């Protein structure tokens, strides 16, 4: 009699969950084997996505069909990634690892540029706009919000932004007695920034803890469901 698919998937989920929870008793081979399986499956999934969505349709098929050399631009689009990928494979060989420095530097540079651009356009500028907009009485009226409350929120946001930026200010002057201290105003702003950062980290930690607790409850419920399924099938 074939095993039902639901029972098989529930059994695999049950075994993996138990192996992961075995870490509560310390690091052990069963937990490490489960982690290796997870890493292997993740790497295989990423490799499959890269092959089906990037390498095969954008490099292999254009070269195979001849369209890769239909124009100079199309040739550059296909050949440059192909050569870069081949040079990256040289990183696996110590004697040829130097060949992979150029594409690796390109990837790091592009990643840094994307990260900085995303931080400026997606975080810094919207934060500045939100802070300035909090002092606009017309916006408060349009949102049916008390202008005094909105301005108070804007003041708190502005103090938090300035204090957080001051926390990362490391400039100081040497005094006559030889001690090096920052300006008194900077010290006050740094203290305020430290408070805001502590509150932010506390909120983030609470969010991570709640997410982990939710995942744990879901796994425990799946264990209970699997045991009930086994009991019903007997």
DRENVOLUM-558113 format. One line per field, with one value per residue (C-alpha): residue number from 1; residue in one letter; x, y, z. Coordinates in steps of 0.1 Angstrom, whole numbers, plus 5000, padded with zeros to 4 digits. Layout:
N
seq c(NUM,...)
type c(A,...)
u c(X,...)
v c(Y,...)
w c(Z,...)
This chain:
234
seq c(1,2,3,4,5,6,7,8,9,10,11,12,13,14,15,16,17,18,19,20,21,22,23,24,25,26,27,28,29,30,31,32,33,34,35,36,37,38,39,40,41,42,43,44,45,46,47,48,49,50,51,52,53,54,55,56,57,58,59,60,61,62,63,64,65,66,67,68,69,70,71,72,73,74,75,76,77,78,79,80,81,82,83,84,85,86,87,88,89,90,91,92,93,94,95,96,97,98,99,100,101,102,103,104,105,106,107,108,109,110,111,112,113,114,115,116,117,118,119,120,121,122,123,124,125,126,127,128,129,130,131,132,133,134,135,136,137,138,139,140,141,142,143,144,145,146,147,148,149,150,151,152,153,154,155,156,157,158,159,160,161,162,163,164,165,166,167,168,169,170,171,172,173,174,175,176,177,178,179,180,181,182,183,184,185,186,187,188,189,190,191,192,193,194,195,196,197,198,199,200,201,202,203,204,205,206,207,208,209,210,211,212,213,214,215,216,217,218,219,220,221,222,223,224,225,226,227,228,229,230,231,232,233,234)
type c(X,X,X,X,X,X,X,X,X,X,X,X,X,X,X,X,X,X,X,X,X,X,X,X,X,X,X,X,X,X,X,X,X,X,X,X,X,X,X,X,X,X,X,X,X,X,X,X,X,X,X,X,X,X,X,X,X,X,X,X,X,X,X,X,X,X,X,X,X,X,X,X,X,X,X,X,X,X,X,X,X,X,X,X,X,X,X,X,X,X,X,X,X,X,X,X,X,X,X,X,X,X,X,X,X,X,X,X,X,X,X,X,X,X,X,X,X,X,X,X,X,X,X,X,X,X,X,X,X,X,X,X,X,X,X,X,X,X,X,X,X,X,X,X,X,X,X,X,X,X,X,X,X,X,X,X,X,X,X,X,X,X,X,X,X,X,X,X,X,X,X,X,X,X,X,X,X,X,X,X,X,X,X,X,X,X,X,X,X,X,X,X,X,X,X,X,X,X,X,X,X,X,X,X,X,X,X,X,X,X,X,X,X,X,X,X,X,X,X,X,X,X,X,X,X,X,X,X,X,X,X,X,X,X)
u c(5000,5016,5022,5000,5018,5005,5018,5052,5057,5045,5069,5099,5089,5086,5120,5137,5120,5131,5167,5168,5154,5181,5204,5188,5209,5241,5258,5255,5260,5222,5218,5249,5236,5203,5221,5242,5210,5195,5226,5228,5192,5196,5227,5210,5180,5201,5222,5190,5176,5208,5210,5173,5169,5204,5230,5207,5184,5209,5242,5239,5208,5220,5253,5237,5212,5237,5218,5246,5267,5239,5252,5281,5260,5245,5280,5292,5261,5268,5306,5315,5294,5307,5343,5337,5321,5350,5375,5355,5358,5396,5392,5388,5424,5451,5475,5449,5430,5444,5424,5392,5402,5388,5352,5352,5361,5334,5308,5318,5318,5283,5270,5284,5270,5236,5237,5247,5221,5194,5204,5203,5172,5153,5162,5180,5160,5126,5136,5145,5113,5092,5110,5105,5069,5061,5063,5038,5005,4987,4997,4983,4950,4948,4953,4928,4955,4960,4989,5003,5006,5021,5047,5055,5061,5083,5103,5109,5119,5143,5159,5163,5179,5203,5212,5218,5240,5259,5265,5287,5306,5341,5358,5373,5397,5426,5423,5450,5453,5459,5425,5406,5368,5341,5320,5294,5265,5278,5280,5243,5232,5253,5234,5201,5212,5223,5188,5171,5195,5188,5151,5154,5175,5150,5121,5141,5150,5114,5103,5129,5120,5083,5090,5112,5085,5058,5080,5085,5048,5041,5066,5052,5017,5030,5045,5011,4993,5017,5012,4974,4977,4997,4972,4943,4960,4965)
v c(5000,5033,5059,5090,5121,5141,5115,5113,5151,5154,5126,5143,5176,5158,5143,5175,5194,5169,5170,5208,5208,5184,5214,5222,5194,5207,5205,5170,5152,5149,5187,5193,5168,5187,5220,5205,5194,5228,5245,5220,5224,5262,5261,5237,5260,5291,5272,5260,5296,5309,5283,5286,5323,5337,5313,5293,5320,5349,5332,5296,5299,5332,5316,5283,5301,5326,5357,5366,5379,5397,5431,5445,5454,5419,5404,5425,5416,5379,5377,5400,5380,5347,5358,5372,5339,5319,5341,5337,5299,5305,5315,5278,5272,5288,5294,5310,5328,5362,5360,5363,5395,5418,5403,5400,5437,5446,5426,5442,5477,5472,5458,5487,5512,5496,5495,5532,5542,5523,5537,5573,5570,5546,5556,5590,5611,5597,5602,5638,5644,5628,5649,5681,5672,5667,5705,5713,5723,5719,5682,5678,5694,5673,5641,5653,5653,5680,5702,5704,5666,5663,5690,5672,5640,5660,5674,5639,5626,5655,5651,5613,5619,5645,5626,5594,5612,5629,5594,5585,5618,5610,5644,5658,5685,5683,5706,5724,5696,5670,5654,5648,5655,5663,5694,5695,5699,5669,5649,5657,5649,5616,5606,5613,5593,5564,5563,5563,5535,5514,5518,5508,5478,5468,5470,5450,5424,5421,5417,5390,5372,5373,5359,5331,5323,5322,5298,5276,5275,5266,5238,5225,5225,5206,5180,5177,5174,5147,5127,5130,5119,5088,5080,5083,5060,5032)
w c(5000,4990,5016,5013,5002,5032,5056,5039,5039,5075,5085,5069,5085,5119,5116,5105,5133,5159,5146,5147,5183,5193,5194,5227,5242,5225,5192,5177,5144,5138,5140,5118,5092,5091,5086,5058,5041,5044,5030,5002,4992,4994,4972,4947,4945,4939,4913,4895,4895,4881,4854,4843,4845,4837,4822,4799,4785,4784,4775,4763,4741,4724,4715,4704,4681,4668,4680,4704,4675,4656,4667,4686,4716,4718,4716,4745,4766,4761,4759,4789,4815,4800,4803,4838,4849,4835,4854,4886,4883,4884,4921,4928,4918,4940,4911,4889,4916,4906,4873,4893,4910,4882,4880,4918,4922,4896,4916,4949,4933,4918,4951,4971,4946,4947,4986,4988,4962,4980,5014,5000,4979,5000,5035,5039,5015,5026,5062,5055,5036,5064,5091,5071,5063,5100,5104,5076,5091,5058,5057,5092,5082,5051,5072,5098,5125,5152,5139,5175,5177,5143,5151,5183,5164,5140,5169,5183,5149,5143,5178,5171,5137,5149,5181,5162,5137,5166,5182,5152,5154,5166,5162,5194,5204,5229,5259,5277,5303,5276,5278,5246,5249,5225,5227,5255,5230,5210,5242,5250,5215,5217,5249,5232,5201,5224,5239,5205,5193,5224,5219,5182,5190,5217,5193,5166,5192,5203,5167,5161,5193,5184,5149,5164,5190,5162,5142,5173,5180,5144,5146,5178,5163,5133,5156,5173,5140,5129,5160,5157,5120,5131,5158,5134,5108,5133)
